[in-house]
Amino acid sequence: MSRYVLGSEQMFYDFVNSLSKKDKIGVITHIDLDGLASGIFMQKILESKGLKVQFIEFVNYNPGALKDVIKDKEYSVLIFTDWNVDNYLEELEEIRNKARFLVIDHHPPNEALKDKSNIIKTESNYCSAHTLFDLAKGGKYFDTKNFEWLVCSAIILDYTCDKSPENFAFIKSIYPEVKHDSSIWNSVPGETGKAIANALIYYSSDLMKVYDLVLNKDLTSLKKADKVIRKEIEKWIEKFKKEAEYFEEEKLYFAYGNPKYNIVSVVASKLSDKDFGESTVIFVSDIKDNKGFLKLSSRNQTGKVDLNKLLRKCVEGFENASAGGHVKASAGVIMKKDLEKFKEKLLIELKQAQ
């Protein structure tokens, strides 16, 4: 059974085969481990065809972020990995008019998306790194065996191994000792994944540093960053437990805070997995480099609340707002002035969802 929601393997192979050395190729990817690994696999695929990547950019889902990162770039081809550009329809249309592009992503398609050409979407639990790893293996672009460790780490850190028997079987074929329980987080690929993810947070102003270290499998250099971030995460987990508002009827834990590092999504994930598994967890924080804006990180492991649809509904009509993600994990951006209105809508929507 195909794990592709839009597009196909053949679409990918045809696109790569159509590229030439004259093309100026740029890659846009997300700022997490799945994004980093996806970018590496895409680069390796292109290089195997004798093609050069002009630039790789890590982009978060902030208002105007995509426009800002590509406005001064020269490119004739733009490839998005683990980045749901279909949430930015205006920017996507501008890119369509300027250059050829391809999207490889596992976030649910935007219902407002009309033109689906050159967009590959997989099931949410088939993360982009895993997709590109399989495409690389199927196309025999490079020796994927050398990167099995990385794709396993990406699958675990993207919270998809427990949601798909296929994913777990894949990891177990490489690491026979892993078990289908919470101990997978303390396995070799689990610990490696956490170290890389924490380094991405620590070196947020220089993500290519982490990219290059991972590309060359120099993981020892990430230890210091990993230690600092782990300590900060534990601190904020305890803080959230003490200070979060709890809405019993809506089964919601809601908190606002500003950690030194960008760990809100990690904190929300860990709390949702362990302490508040039957509830919705939402952690809101300021966006440091975009004054007046807030980031929303939401988690609900029950699957009873579709967080992708929920956040989209709750930010609808707000100025400069966006939201999207997966059923159990989603994020959004709103202006600070709309926080109370967002909260009101959130409580209404959650009450209806129970």
C-alpha positions in Angstrom: 0.0 0.0 0.0 1.4 3.4 -1.0 2.4 5.8 1.7 2.1 8.7 -0.7 -0.8 11.2 -0.2 0.1 13.4 -3.2 2.6 12.7 -5.9 4.7 9.6 -6.2 8.2 8.1 -6.3 8.1 8.4 -10.1 7.4 12.2 -9.8 10.6 12.5 -7.7 12.8 10.5 -10.0 11.5 12.3 -13.1 12.2 15.7 -11.5 15.7 14.7 -10.4 16.5 13.3 -13.9 15.3 16.6 -15.5 17.9 18.7 -13.7 21.1 19.8 -15.3 24.4 21.3 -14.2 23.3 24.6 -15.5 20.5 24.8 -12.8 21.0 26.9 -9.7 19.5 24.7 -7.1 18.5 25.8 -3.6 17.1 23.6 -0.8 14.7 24.9 1.9 14.3 22.6 4.9 12.9 22.7 8.5 14.9 23.5 11.6 14.5 20.1 13.3 16.2 16.7 12.9 13.8 15.5 10.2 14.6 18.7 8.3 18.3 18.4 8.7 18.4 14.7 7.7 16.1 15.4 4.8 18.5 18.2 3.6 21.5 15.9 3.8 19.8 13.1 1.9 18.6 15.6 -0.8 22.1 17.0 -1.1 23.6 13.5 -1.4 21.1 12.6 -4.1 21.8 15.7 -6.2 25.6 15.3 -5.8 25.4 11.7 -7.0 24.0 13.1 -10.3 26.9 15.6 -10.5 24.6 18.5 -9.4 25.7 21.2 -7.0 23.5 22.7 -4.3 23.9 26.5 -4.4 22.4 27.0 -0.9 20.7 25.2 1.9 18.5 27.3 4.2 16.8 26.2 7.4 13.5 28.0 7.8 10.9 28.1 10.6 7.2 28.8 10.2 7.2 32.5 11.0 5.2 35.1 9.1 7.2 36.3 6.2 10.1 33.9 6.9 10.0 32.3 3.5 10.0 35.6 1.6 12.9 36.9 3.7 15.1 33.9 3.1 14.7 33.7 -0.7 14.4 37.4 -1.6 18.1 37.8 -2.2 18.8 34.3 -3.5 19.5 33.4 -7.1 17.9 30.1 -8.1 16.3 28.4 -11.0 15.2 25.3 -9.0 14.0 25.3 -5.4 13.5 22.1 -3.4 11.5 22.0 -0.1 12.2 19.1 2.3 10.0 18.6 5.4 8.6 22.1 4.9 4.9 22.5 4.2 5.1 25.4 1.8 1.5 24.9 0.8 0.6 26.8 4.1 2.1 29.8 2.3 0.0 29.9 -0.9 0.9 33.5 -1.9 4.7 32.7 -1.7 4.2 29.4 -3.4 2.5 31.1 -6.3 5.4 33.6 -6.6 7.9 30.7 -6.6 5.8 28.9 -9.3 6.1 31.9 -11.5 9.9 32.3 -11.0 11.4 28.8 -10.9 10.9 25.1 -11.0 10.3 23.6 -7.6 9.6 20.3 -5.8 8.2 19.7 -2.4 8.8 16.5 -0.3 6.9 16.8 2.9 4.8 14.7 5.3 2.5 17.4 6.8 -1.2 17.1 5.8 -1.9 19.1 2.6 -3.5 22.5 2.9 -7.2 22.1 1.9 -7.0 25.4 0.1 -4.3 24.1 -2.2 -5.6 23.9 -5.8 -2.5 23.3 -7.9 -0.9 20.1 -6.6 1.8 19.8 -9.3 5.3 19.1 -8.1 4.1 18.5 -4.6 4.9 15.2 -2.9 3.1 14.5 0.4 3.4 11.4 2.4 1.5 10.0 5.4 2.2 12.0 8.5 4.0 9.0 10.1 6.3 8.6 7.0 8.7 11.5 7.9 10.5 13.3 5.1 14.0 11.9 6.0 12.6 8.4 5.8 10.9 9.1 2.5 14.1 10.6 1.0 16.2 7.7 2.4 13.9 5.2 0.7 14.0 7.2 -2.6 17.8 7.4 -2.4 18.0 3.6 -1.8 15.4 2.9 -4.6 17.2 5.2 -7.1 20.7 3.8 -6.0 22.0 7.4 -5.8 24.5 6.6 -2.9 25.3 4.0 -0.3 22.4 4.5 2.0 23.8 2.0 4.5 26.2 4.7 5.7 23.2 6.8 6.8 21.0 4.2 8.4 21.9 5.5 11.8 20.7 9.0 10.8 17.3 8.0 9.3 16.6 5.8 12.4 17.3 8.8 14.7 15.0 11.0 12.6 12.2 8.5 12.7 12.4 8.3 16.5 12.7 12.0 17.1 9.8 12.7 14.8 7.6 10.5 17.1 6.6 8.2 14.2 8.1 4.8 15.2 5.3 4.1 17.7 2.6 5.1 15.2 3.6 2.8 12.4 4.5 -0.9 12.6 6.5 -0.4 9.3 8.7 2.3 10.9 9.4 0.2 14.0 10.2 -2.9 11.8 12.6 -0.8 9.8 14.5 0.4 12.9 14.6 -3.1 14.3 16.1 -4.4 11.1 19.1 -2.1 11.8 19.1 -2.1 15.6 17.7 -5.6 16.6 18.0 -4.8 20.3 15.3 -2.0 20.3 12.0 -2.7 21.9 8.6 -1.3 21.0 8.2 0.8 24.2 9.5 4.0 25.7 13.0 2.5 26.0 13.5 3.2 22.3 14.2 6.8 23.4 17.3 5.6 25.3 18.4 3.3 22.4 21.5 4.2 20.4 19.5 5.9 17.6 17.3 7.6 20.2 20.2 9.1 22.1 21.9 10.1 18.9 18.7 11.8 17.7 18.3 13.7 21.0 21.9 14.9 20.8 21.5 16.3 17.3 18.1 17.8 18.0 19.5 19.5 21.1 22.5 20.8 19.2 20.1 22.4 16.6 18.5 24.3 19.5 21.8 25.3 21.0 23.3 26.5 17.7 20.1 28.0 16.4 22.0 31.0 14.9 24.4 28.6 13.0 22.4 25.6 12.0 24.8 24.8 9.2 27.5 24.0 11.8 25.3 21.2 13.1 24.5 20.1 9.5 28.2 19.8 8.6 29.0 17.9 11.8 26.2 15.4 11.2 27.0 15.1 7.5 30.6 14.1 8.5 29.3 12.1 11.5 31.3 14.1 13.9 28.9 13.7 16.8 31.4 14.2 19.7 31.4 17.9 19.0 27.7 18.0 19.9 28.1 16.8 23.4 28.4 20.2 25.2 25.3 21.6 23.4 23.4 18.4 24.2 24.2 18.6 27.9 23.1 22.3 28.2 19.8 21.8 26.4 18.9 18.7 28.3 19.3 20.6 31.6 17.1 23.5 30.3 14.4 21.1 29.1 14.1 19.4 32.5 13.9 22.8 34.2 11.1 24.0 32.0 9.2 20.7 32.3 9.0 21.2 36.1 8.1 24.8 35.6 5.3 24.0 33.3 3.9 21.4 35.7 3.8 24.0 38.5 2.5 27.0 36.5 0.3 25.7 33.7 -3.4 26.5 33.8 -5.6 23.4 33.7 -9.1 23.4 32.1 -10.7 20.2 33.3 -13.7 20.2 31.0 -11.6 20.8 27.9 -8.7 18.6 29.2 -6.2 21.3 28.4 -2.9 22.3 30.0 -2.0 25.8 28.8 1.1 27.8 29.7 3.0 30.9 28.5 6.8 31.2 29.1 10.1 32.2 27.5 12.9 29.7 27.9 16.4 30.9 27.1 16.5 28.4 24.2 13.8 27.4 21.7 12.6 24.3 23.6 8.9 24.9 23.8 7.9 22.2 21.3 10.3 19.7 23.0 8.8 20.5 26.4 5.2 20.1 25.1 6.1 16.8 23.5 7.7 15.3 26.6 4.8 16.4 28.9 2.3 15.1 26.4 4.1 11.7 26.2 4.6 11.2 29.9 2.6 13.4 32.4 -0.4 14.6 30.5 -1.0 11.8 28.0 -4.8 12.1 28.1 -4.9 15.9 27.6 -4.0 18.6 25.2 -0.8 20.5 26.0 -0.2 23.9 24.6 2.9 25.9 25.3 3.1 29.5 24.1 6.2 31.6 23.9 7.5 34.9 22.3 9.3 34.7 19.0 12.6 36.4 19.9 13.5 37.6 16.4 10.0 38.7 15.5 8.7 41.1 18.1 5.0 41.1 18.8 4.5 37.5 17.6 4.0 34.3 19.6 4.7 30.7 18.8 2.1 28.0 19.7 3.3 24.4 20.3 0.5 21.9 20.8 0.5 18.2 21.5 -2.2 15.5 22.2 -1.2 11.9 22.0 -4.8 10.4 22.2 -5.6 11.2 18.5 -9.1 12.2 19.6 -8.3 15.9 18.8 -7.0 16.8 15.4 -4.5 19.5 16.4 -3.8 20.4 12.8 -7.4 21.3 12.2 -7.9 22.7 15.7 -5.1 25.3 15.4 -6.1 26.3 11.9 -9.6 27.0 13.2 -8.4 28.9 16.2 -6.1 31.3 14.2 -8.7 31.9 11.4 -9.3 35.6 10.8 -6.3 36.7 12.9 -3.8 39.1 11.3 -0.5 37.6 10.2 -1.4 34.2 11.7 -0.7 30.7 10.5 -1.0 27.2 11.8 -0.6 23.6 10.8 1.1 20.3 11.4 -0.1 16.8 12.3 -3.1 15.3 14.1 -1.1 14.8 17.4 1.4 17.6 17.1 0.9 21.0 15.5 2.2 24.5 15.8 1.2 28.0 14.9 2.1 31.7 15.0 -0.1 34.6 16.1 0.3 38.2 17.1 0.7 38.8 20.8 -2.4 41.1 20.8 -4.5 38.1 19.8 -3.5 35.7 22.6 -6.7 36.1 24.7 -8.9 35.8 21.6 -7.0 32.7 20.6 -7.5 31.2 24.0 -11.2 31.9 23.9 -11.6 30.2 20.6 -9.4 27.3 21.7 -11.6 26.5 24.7 -14.7 26.6 22.6 -13.3 24.3 20.0 -11.8 21.9 22.5 -15.1 21.7 24.4 -16.8 20.7 21.1 -14.1 18.1 20.4 -14.5 16.2 23.7 
